[in-house]
Amino acid sequence: MLSEQSAATVRATLPAVGAALGTITERFYAGLFEAHPELLTDLFNRGNQAAGTQRQALAGSVAAFATHLLDHPEQRPDAMLHRIAHKHASLGITPEQYGIVHEHLFAAIAEVLGDAVTAEVAAAWDEVYWLMANALIAVEKRLREERGGHAWRPWEVVERVAETADVATFRLRPADGGPVRDFLAGQYVSVRVTLPDGARQIRQYSLSGAPDPALRQISVKRVHGDDAPDGEVSNHLHARVAAGDVLELSEPYGDLVLDAGPDTPLLLASAGIGVTPMTAMLAHLAGSGHRAPVTVVHGDRSPATHALRADHEAYAAKLPDAAVHLWYEQDAPAGTRSGLVDLTGVPVASGTRAYLCGPLPFMRAVRGQLIDKGVAPADIHYEVFGPDLWLAGQA
């Protein structure tokens, strides 16, 4: 994939570029938003920008892609690319925007690294960028075509349900009265709202079930920022959106979807609001006649904060061979466990395929425990809400 000459140059310069990527991405976003302020107000997540997590994710993905090209020249890191492509397609990223990103990213590289960026070095990293960008453009084009092209569609809220003090479920139907496209359990939609300052911010929310084929259902946790800004869109939805209001939604995207036959043992592990895609997966399994063992694992602060708990347990109860294991940090009732999720005493069937969703420390811990129990790394799949910092080795 990467030319022999460029591979040698990238290998020689990767340590220096990698060490400077944090500064490079900071300069990149500053230059990008100065030239195109509409990208900050109407596309990029302002909360992630303020917290610096988007910079970390970009740096991590560039470094991971370059490293993969060097270590596995015969392969393309399709898993990483597809995860990014699904998010980009749901946001409506266009091929032209990759040219804008290239302009400002390479200006930042030249600014930070100075004379070290010779014509040879610039050409080699240019090749890396366009290998990644063109691969993403191609995947995103295919994804959009499968869904009839990207378009923001108005959806009316027909019901709002308080799941917990900080989680609300919104059920929506197309405001235009048109048909609803099927989705795969585990997928998400992008939701675009207009905030009081006029910004049109976008967030992705997992489809937490399908109570009716003519409806969409999302369950949104109100994000309290603590040391970072509060979640702009989640707080807007909680404070301002009720039945009768209209939201703009994308078609469903996301690659954390069930890929197993009825005889494949499964493990669905979640923590906090990561329960949303897992609930949709359980609903699908319950309705499709899944026969093999299903192990349900969930951790939360307390039963009171466990969103969709009734659905979580009810769908599992409909399966012929399911076991539910719950952990609560506080107020754990009889039949559940206290503390953080620990799979030490949880049986895991041979050949299990696992799906994880929750905070990164949780997913890293569960992944390690599953590997120790003999689950193949290739059979462990995950979803990150927000910027994917797994590759960046952060959080």
Secondary structure, 3 states (H helix, E strand, C coil): CCCHHHHHHHHHHHHHHHHHHHHHHHHHHHHHHHHCHHHHHHCCCHHHHHHCHHHHHHHHHHHHHHHHHHHCCCCCCHHHHHHHHHHHHHHCCCHHHHHHHHHHHHHHHHHHHHHHCCHHHHHHHHHHHHHHHHHHHHHHHHHHHHCCCCCCEEEEEEEEEECCCCEEEEEEEECCCCCCCCCCCCCEEEEEEECCCCCEEEEEEEEEECCCCCCEEEEEECCCCCCCCCCHHHHHHHHHCCCCCEEEECCCECCCCCCCCCCCCEEEEEEHHHHHHHHHHHHHHHHHCCCCCEEEEEEECCHHHCCCHHHHHHHHHCCCCEEEEEEECCCCCCCCEECCCCHHHCCCCCCCEEEEECCHHHHHHHHHHHHHCCCCHHHEEEECCCCCCCCCCCC
